[in-house]
Amino acid sequence: MPDWFRRPAPAVAPEGAFTKCTTCGAILYTKDFERDFKVCIKCGHHHRLTADERIAITADEGSFVEFGRRELRSEDFLQFPGYVDKLVAGEDGDDPRTDGLVTGVATLSGQPCVLAISDFEWGRLAGTMGSVFGEKFARAADRALDEKSALITFCASGGARMQEGLTSLMQMAKTSLSVAQLDRAKVPYIVVLTNPSTGGAVASYASLGDVIYAEPGATVGLSGERVAAQAQSVKPPANYRTAEFMQEHGQLDKIIARKDLTTTLAKTLAFLGS
């Protein structure tokens, strides 16, 4: 039989060639999706970035120098079920980190700053704040004080880390004290709320910025949706746990699209005299 009578084999897209938007379900060409900083061109949803991806689109190329990558390690002092497995998963890799907060010095448009970036995916711990997180944040603030450079933090957190109990709640006071020291020294502190920013993070360091920005559609609130629903005596507005609602009620300064965020941060640093 001639070849032209044979049915051609179905075309198969290479693995990873397409990405599905988690909000609207649109099928996006992965290269275009990444070029657009992981923002859906159909609905505008801002998908999560890892800490390394955030650094790549924020800091001047080659300027980021990380510190505190492996100096500290969390302990399972409460013998919390499954906690050790998550810590091990977070440290998996050729050059792993020991916590989900990434800290370092960098420049934005040539202006020096200290960065503290939450990695929501690290260890499957949802960017939660434990003892190591709090200490790394405090050291980043100390570095900003020493160098008189602004501290910029990107929050992506589920709140305090329940696997460390009361110790994790203590980090709320610890990080807040670090911010107060920056304030007394008149060192700028800038916060960027990303999706999600909840719990103890919002109840402490993430709500204390001299300037507070947020990405569009970010979930921002003191509790998760299920906990909030259990505590409600009246029905809240549909959008009450969003960055847009927070801006309407004066809880943050501006919502900035991801593509404009680096430029806005650089302008803010220049205005504040970093």
C-alpha positions as CSV (number, residue, x, y, z in Angstrom):
1,M,0.0,0.0,0.0
2,P,1.4,3.4,-0.9
3,D,2.5,5.5,2.0
4,W,0.0,8.3,1.2
5,F,-2.9,5.9,2.1
6,R,-1.5,5.4,5.6
7,R,-2.9,7.5,8.5
8,P,-0.2,9.8,9.9
9,A,0.8,9.3,13.4
10,P,-0.8,11.9,15.8
11,A,1.4,14.8,16.6
12,V,2.6,14.8,20.2
13,A,3.7,18.0,21.9
14,P,7.0,17.8,23.7
15,E,6.7,17.4,27.4
16,G,6.5,20.8,29.2
17,A,5.8,22.7,26.0
18,F,2.4,24.0,27.3
19,T,1.3,25.2,30.7
20,K,-2.3,25.4,32.0
21,C,-3.4,28.5,33.9
22,T,-4.6,27.4,37.4
23,T,-7.3,30.1,37.4
24,C,-9.0,30.2,33.9
25,G,-7.7,26.9,32.5
26,A,-6.1,28.5,29.4
27,I,-3.4,26.5,27.7
28,L,-0.3,28.7,27.4
29,Y,2.8,28.1,25.4
30,T,5.4,27.7,28.2
31,K,8.1,29.8,26.6
32,D,5.6,32.7,26.3
33,F,4.3,32.1,29.8
34,E,7.8,32.3,31.2
35,R,8.6,35.4,29.1
36,D,5.5,37.0,30.6
37,F,6.9,36.3,34.1
38,K,4.4,33.5,34.7
39,V,1.4,35.8,34.3
40,C,-1.6,34.4,32.3
41,I,-2.2,36.5,29.2
42,K,-5.9,35.4,29.2
43,C,-7.0,36.3,32.7
44,G,-4.0,38.1,34.2
45,H,-3.5,35.6,37.1
46,H,0.0,36.0,38.6
47,H,1.3,32.4,39.2
48,R,3.8,31.8,42.0
49,L,7.5,32.3,41.5
50,T,10.3,30.5,43.2
51,A,12.8,32.6,45.1
52,D,15.4,32.1,42.3
53,E,12.8,33.2,39.7
54,R,11.9,36.3,41.7
55,I,15.6,37.2,42.1
56,A,16.2,36.8,38.3
57,I,13.4,39.3,37.4
58,T,14.1,41.7,40.2
59,A,17.8,42.2,40.8
60,D,20.3,43.6,38.3
61,E,21.9,40.7,36.4
62,G,24.7,39.2,38.3
63,S,24.3,41.5,41.3
64,F,22.6,39.2,43.8
65,V,25.0,37.7,46.4
66,E,23.2,35.3,48.8
67,F,24.1,35.0,52.5
68,G,22.8,32.7,55.2
69,R,22.2,29.8,52.7
70,R,23.3,27.0,55.0
71,E,24.4,28.4,58.3
72,L,21.2,27.6,60.1
73,R,19.0,24.5,60.2
74,S,15.6,23.8,61.7
75,E,15.2,21.2,64.4
76,D,12.2,19.0,65.0
77,F,12.2,19.6,68.7
78,L,8.4,18.9,69.0
79,Q,8.7,15.6,67.2
80,F,6.0,16.8,64.9
81,P,4.8,14.0,62.5
82,G,6.2,14.4,59.0
83,Y,8.2,17.5,59.8
84,V,11.6,15.9,59.3
85,D,10.5,14.6,55.9
86,K,9.6,18.1,54.7
87,L,12.9,19.6,55.9
88,V,14.8,16.8,54.1
89,A,12.7,17.5,50.9
90,G,13.6,21.2,51.2
91,E,17.3,20.4,51.4
92,D,17.3,18.1,48.4
93,G,19.5,19.1,45.5
94,D,23.0,19.8,44.5
95,D,23.3,23.1,46.4
96,P,20.3,23.2,48.7
97,R,19.1,25.8,51.1
98,T,18.1,25.0,54.7
99,D,15.1,27.3,54.9
100,G,12.4,28.9,52.7
101,L,13.6,32.5,53.3
102,V,16.3,33.5,50.8
103,T,18.4,36.5,51.8
104,G,21.1,38.4,50.0
105,V,22.4,41.8,48.8
106,A,21.8,43.1,45.3
107,T,21.3,46.2,43.3
108,L,18.1,47.4,41.5
109,S,18.9,49.8,38.7
110,G,22.3,50.3,40.3
111,Q,20.9,51.0,43.8
112,P,22.0,48.8,46.6
113,C,19.5,46.9,48.7
114,V,19.0,43.8,50.9
115,L,16.5,41.2,49.7
116,A,14.5,38.7,51.8
117,I,12.4,36.5,49.6
118,S,9.9,33.8,50.8
119,D,9.9,30.6,48.7
120,F,6.5,29.2,49.1
121,E,7.4,25.8,47.6
122,W,10.5,25.1,49.8
123,G,10.0,21.8,51.7
124,R,6.3,21.8,51.0
125,L,6.0,24.1,54.0
126,A,4.1,27.0,52.3
127,G,6.6,29.7,53.1
128,T,5.8,29.4,56.8
129,M,7.8,31.2,59.4
130,G,9.8,29.1,61.8
131,S,12.8,29.8,64.0
132,V,15.3,29.7,61.2
133,F,13.1,32.0,59.0
134,G,12.9,34.5,61.8
135,E,16.7,34.5,62.5
136,K,17.5,34.9,58.8
137,F,15.1,37.8,58.5
138,A,16.7,39.4,61.6
139,R,20.1,39.0,60.0
140,A,18.9,40.5,56.8
141,A,17.6,43.5,58.7
142,D,21.0,43.8,60.5
143,R,22.8,43.7,57.2
144,A,20.5,46.5,56.0
145,L,21.3,48.5,59.1
146,D,25.1,48.0,58.8
147,E,25.1,49.0,55.1
148,K,22.4,51.7,55.4
149,S,20.6,50.0,52.4
150,A,16.9,49.4,52.1
151,L,15.5,46.0,53.0
152,I,13.0,44.7,50.5
153,T,11.0,41.6,51.4
154,F,8.7,39.5,49.2
155,C,6.1,37.8,51.3
156,A,4.6,34.4,50.2
157,S,3.5,32.7,53.3
158,G,1.0,30.6,55.0
159,G,1.9,32.2,58.3
160,A,3.6,30.8,61.4
161,R,5.0,27.2,61.1
162,M,2.8,25.0,63.2
163,Q,5.4,22.3,63.3
164,E,7.5,24.5,65.7
165,G,4.6,25.6,67.9
166,L,5.2,28.5,70.3
167,T,8.7,29.1,68.9
168,S,7.3,30.0,65.5
169,L,4.9,32.5,67.1
170,M,7.9,34.1,68.8
171,Q,9.2,35.0,65.4
172,M,6.4,37.5,64.9
173,A,7.8,39.6,67.8
174,K,11.4,39.0,66.6
175,T,10.8,40.1,63.0
176,S,8.7,43.1,64.2
177,L,11.6,44.2,66.5
178,S,14.0,44.0,63.5
179,V,11.7,46.3,61.5
180,A,11.4,48.7,64.5
181,Q,15.2,48.9,64.5
182,L,15.2,49.8,60.8
183,D,12.6,52.5,61.5
184,R,14.6,54.1,64.3
185,A,17.7,54.2,62.0
186,K,15.6,55.6,59.2
187,V,16.6,52.7,56.9
188,P,13.8,52.1,54.3
189,Y,11.8,48.9,54.6
190,I,9.7,47.9,51.6
191,V,7.2,45.0,51.5
192,V,5.8,43.2,48.5
193,L,2.8,40.9,49.2
194,T,2.5,38.0,46.8
195,N,0.0,35.1,46.6
196,P,-0.6,34.1,49.4
197,S,0.3,36.4,52.3
198,T,-1.5,35.2,55.4
199,G,-1.3,34.4,59.1
200,G,1.6,35.3,61.3
201,A,3.5,36.9,58.4
202,V,0.7,39.5,57.8
203,A,0.4,39.9,61.6
204,S,4.0,40.9,61.8
205,Y,6.8,41.9,59.4
206,A,4.6,41.9,56.3
207,S,2.3,44.7,57.5
208,L,5.1,47.0,58.8
209,G,6.6,48.4,55.7
210,D,7.3,52.0,55.0
211,V,5.8,51.2,51.6
212,I,3.6,48.1,51.0
213,Y,3.0,46.9,47.5
214,A,1.1,43.8,46.3
215,E,0.7,41.8,43.2
216,P,-2.8,41.7,41.5
217,G,-5.2,39.2,43.0
218,A,-2.9,38.1,45.8
219,T,-4.6,36.5,48.8
220,V,-3.9,38.6,51.8
221,G,-5.5,38.0,55.2
222,L,-4.9,36.8,58.8
223,S,-6.3,33.3,58.4
224,G,-7.0,30.7,55.7
225,E,-10.3,30.5,54.1
226,R,-11.6,27.5,56.1
227,V,-10.6,29.0,59.5
228,A,-12.1,32.4,58.5
229,A,-15.4,30.7,57.5
230,Q,-15.6,29.0,60.9
231,A,-15.2,32.3,62.8
232,Q,-17.6,34.4,60.7
233,S,-20.8,35.6,62.4
234,V,-21.7,37.8,59.4
235,K,-21.1,37.2,55.7
236,P,-18.1,39.2,54.5
237,P,-17.6,40.7,51.0
238,A,-16.7,38.2,48.3
239,N,-13.2,39.8,47.8
240,Y,-12.4,40.5,51.4
241,R,-9.2,38.4,51.4
242,T,-7.7,40.0,48.3
243,A,-5.0,42.6,47.8
244,E,-7.7,44.8,46.0
245,F,-9.9,44.8,49.2
246,M,-6.9,45.7,51.3
247,Q,-6.0,48.6,49.1
248,E,-9.5,49.9,49.2
249,H,-9.3,49.9,53.0
250,G,-5.9,51.5,53.3
251,Q,-3.9,48.4,54.3
252,L,-1.5,48.7,51.4
253,D,-0.2,51.5,49.2
254,K,-0.5,50.1,45.6
255,I,-1.1,47.0,43.5
256,I,1.6,46.6,40.9
257,A,1.6,44.2,38.0
258,R,4.6,42.0,38.0
259,K,6.0,43.4,34.8
260,D,6.1,46.8,36.4
261,L,7.3,45.8,39.8
262,T,11.1,46.1,39.4
263,T,10.8,49.6,37.9
264,T,8.5,50.6,40.7
265,L,10.8,49.3,43.3
266,A,13.8,51.1,41.8
267,K,11.9,54.4,41.7
268,T,10.8,53.8,45.3
269,L,14.4,53.3,46.4
270,A,15.5,56.5,44.6
271,F,12.6,58.4,46.3
272,L,13.4,57.1,49.8
273,G,17.1,57.7,49.3
274,S,18.4,54.2,49.8
